[in-house]
Amino acid sequence: RYTGQEDLLIGSLTTGLSLAASAGIVGYLVNPVALRAKPSPAQTFISFLDQTRQTMLAAFEHQDYPLSVLVDQLQPAREYDHSPLFQVMFVFQRAYKFNEQGLTSFALDITGAPMDLAGLHLESLTLEHQTAQFDLTLTMGEADRGLVASFEYNTDLYEHDTIARMAAHLQTLLEGIVADPHQRLSELPILPMPERQQLLVAWNGARTEQLANVAIPVLFERQVAQTPDAMAVVLGDEQLTYRALDGRANQLAAYLQRIKVGPEVLTGIFMEPSLEMIVGILGVLKAGGAYVPLDPGYPQERLAFILADTQAPILLTQSNLQPRLLPQTTQVICLDVARDQITTAAQSGTLASHHGESGDNVACVIYTSGSSGRPKGVLLEHKGVANLIDSFLRSYQPTADDRILPLTSVASASFVGEILPLLCVGGTLVMMHTGEFLDLDQLFNVMMRCCVSIVSTVPAVIAELNERKNDLPSLRLLLSGGEALDMRDVDALRESVSIVNSYGLTETTVCSTFHALNGRPTPVGTGIPIGRPVINTDVYVLDSDLNCLPIGCPGEVYVSGAGLARGYLRNPELTAERFVPNPYRTGERMYRTGDLARWLPDGSLEYLYRVDRQVKIRGSRIELGEIEAMLVQHPAVRDAVVMSHAVTPGDKRLVAYVVPTETS
């Protein structure tokens, strides 16, 4: 499908017309005039056909220029892996005869009848080609029943099924042209109905009964009733059972409701990993409010911006972190020193339930990097998080015996997807103190001592787990996300551990697709697909006109379904730009991810790269423009460019190049 970015290159070779378009080739010359077709997506097919005709007629005087002489005169750089000048050719021949088996020899009578010329009897014979002259050649000609096509291709580059799909796409395109040649080029159909149905329906997430009107606290409380004495959270020598965690969260929720925390009211959580942090999250949710996590490792300016942007009236923190907060109007509550006050206040009132009406209410606001230098807050609703929990339980089947170790920041959306599913099935959260994450020895000691069975982290950490496979007897499930996962990262682990490569963004509530290896023979050293959509989720690979692209064709990923966020906090323009109407499901929206991917023949997605300057490093989503915007604020910097650079495989870092001011 033409995107408007390429040149279509037209030339004439001997008796046939040839069309060549191939990656990296911008044209080829005929004595030595470059012939280029410059179609526009808005152009009609009739207009483009006339334009091409005029171009070809003007060049016919050079049609007999031999290709071998052309190559000798141009002297292009020769490569062993492809032919010079062009690799893909289209030929339309009237001087060749076609039959059901394909291309046949030259015949003076193209009707196919044998001919006798002065005693000479002529018959058509089928030519069998054992070697492809170019990477791909499509030859078409006229037969009694219409046009007949023949594909000749390099079997090292193309599979038979790929060519079969290509032929079906060509047939659909030609049928669309015949039906209405006045259509714009961007509107011409290319997908046969069976493939369209496969891409839009069969390969998308199964529809299940959604937990649309079930708030997160309800799911947690159901589990509390089933296993009240099971261990819910562990941090070193500290621990809380489900009964104790629920009790403390209820007390905090009642206290927060007394100070006007309720549906759609934002409450900041500025805390280090601790039991109080989990109590704080559940307490805000039980009060009906939405929590805004702030990582203590954030720069002072980012913390101040988020608090000002959310206008959160309440901030929950710890006494040792309070000195880091700038003077503000927000009411600050230190949970570690206000426990008695909270308990006393809770005893004088009852907890008002907002559980039944908060499926569409905001559960949390997660801030991500912004290209303008300003972070943007994503509004995640209860129903989206509930669908995430449901899909986690269905896909990975965790039990009350599982223990998960969250290895992401509390301020990331991934943290939501790590702690809540286990708390809704009776499992245990194993917490680590700040700083222990960076010490691999301490990390492995905690995993062994606490019998951690589930870990969700980034490939850089997974590679270390892979090296110490024998030290992790309890590990059974490894969830990877945030960056591309390579088979070399898991080649030792995959024999005894279930490994899942997942894909998602904050705006789609953490996880949109997943791919379980399950012992599949993926070659070592190759990328691992990001899989198929989770339940109640549709994923599309589309072009710039939102047309569905065929299997194998790269396009931008769009996500629709239950996991979609409401949008960006106080930013309706950006929300409208990124959350667009879904042309394939009336009344629904879809999110433009900015990621390029393609469908593989088995129905899984292969991630390719970003279409913008956003990168992911150690699972963190970073807008390079945000860092550049901060650098140029320094008086000694006139301009700056930031790039990601892999120092060694798996060790990706940010590198800044600056242009100093004239006075510096």
C-alpha positions, 0 to 999 in steps of 0.5 A: 500500500502506497503511503505517499513517502515513496517514489514508484519507479517506472522503466522500459526494458526491451519489449515489456514495461517494467515497474521497480520499487524497492527499499533503498532504491530511489530510481533507475535511469533509462539513457539516462533519464529517471522515470518516476511516478509521484502518486498522491494518496488523494489522487484518483486511480484514473488520474494516476493511470493517465500520469503514468501513461504520459511518463511512459510515452515520453520515454519510449524512445529509450525502450531498447537500451540494454540493462547490461549497458545501463549497469556498466555506465552507471556503475552502481555499488555491487552487492552480493545479496541483491541485484543492481539498480532494482530488485522488484519488477513488474512486466506486462506482456502482450507478446507472451502467451499464458495458460493455466500453468503460467507463462509460456514461450514467445508466440506470434499468435497470442490467441494460443492457436498453433501456427503454420508459416511456410511449412514451419509449425509453431507451438507454445511450450512452457518454460520452467525457471529454476532460478529467479532473476530478481528478488520478485517479478510479477509478469502479467498478460492477456488470456482468453478469460482475462488477465493472468499473472505469474510470480517469480521469486527468490525462495530465500526471501519469500515463502509460498504463503506470502506470495499467495497472500500477495496474489490475493491482495493484487486480485482484490486491488484490481477488482476494486479498481474495476468497480470504481476507477475514480476512487482515491488511491488511499481508498482502494481495497487490498484485503480479501474479506477472509483476511480482513475478518481474521485481522479485525475479529479472529485475532483480537481479544476474546469478549468476556463479561466485563467487570465494568461496574466492579470497583477494585476494592470489591475484588480485594474484599472478596479475597479477604473474606476467603483467606483472612489469615493468609499473608498479604504483604511481606517486607523484611521482618514486617508482614500483614495478613489479609485481615490486617491489611483490610482493617488498616485500609478501612481505617484510612479510608474512613479517615479520608472520607471525613476530609472529603476524599471521594469519587474523582478526588485525587490523593497523592502518595509520596512514599517509599516501598513499605507496608504503609504504601500498600495501605495508602493505595488501598485506603484511597481506593476504598474511600472512592478516590483516585491515587496519584503515585509519586516516586521519591526518586523523582527530581524536585521540579517533577514532584512540584509539577505533578502536585500543581497539575493534579491540584490534589488536596491530600498527600500521603507520605512518610515523615522521613520524606516530608522535608523533601516537599516544597511549601504547598497548599496540599494537606500532608499526612504522614501515615507512619506518625498519624496511625493513632490519629487515623485509628481514633478518627475511624472509630467515630465514623463508618466507611461509606461505600462507593464500590457500586458506582465507581466502574467509570470513576478514576482509580489512579493517575499515572504520569508519563514523559512528555515531549514538551518537557512537561509530564502528562497524567493518564487517567486510569479508570476502575473498569480498565484496571479490573479488566487487567486483573481479570486478564492476568488471572485468566492468562497466568492462573496465579494461586494463593501459593504464589508470591510476586516481587514488584520490581517497578516504581510505584509511580509506573502503571506496571506497579498497578498490574503487579500488586492488584492481581495477586491481592485479588487471588490470595497471593503474597506481595514481597516488598523490598526497601529502596536501594535494594533493587540496584543490588543484584545480590540483595535481589536474589537473596530476597527472591530465594529467602521469600520463595518468590514465584512470579517476577515482572521486570525488564529484559536487563534484569531478566538477563541477570536472572537467566545467568543465575537460573539454578539459584531460583528454584521457586521461580515459575513465571517470568513476565517481561515488558517495557523493552524488546526481549531477546531469546538470549535473555531467557535461553537457560530459564525457558526450560523450567520457567514460563516466560511471557513477553507482554506489550502495553502502555499506560494509556491502555492500562499496562498490558494489551498483548502477551506472548507465552513462549511455552517451549516454542522453537524460537531461534536464539538471537531473534526477537520474541513476538509481543503476541495476541491481544488480552481479553476485551481488547482489540489491536489494529495495525493501520496505515495513515488513513486508518486502513487495516494493513495485511499480514506482514506489512508494518503499520502503526499500532492502535489499541481499543477496548476495556483497558483504554484510559479516559485520557490525559488530565487537563489536556483535552487537545492531546486527548483528542489527538491520541484517543481517536474514534474507532472506525471498526467499532461504532461508538468506541475509541482507540489509542494511537500508540506511536509504535510500529508493528506487523502481524505475523502469519501465526496471528501474533504481533511483531514489534518493530520500532517507534514512529516518534522520538520516544524510547524505553530504557529499563522499562521507563518511557522517556520522551527525548524532547522532554530532556532536551527542553530541560537542557536548553534551559541552562544558560550555557546551552544554546541547543541540545540533542538527546539520543539513546545509545547501547553501550553493550547489548542490553545496556541502553543509556541516554547521551546528550550532545549540546551546543554551547552559547557563544559566551560559555 
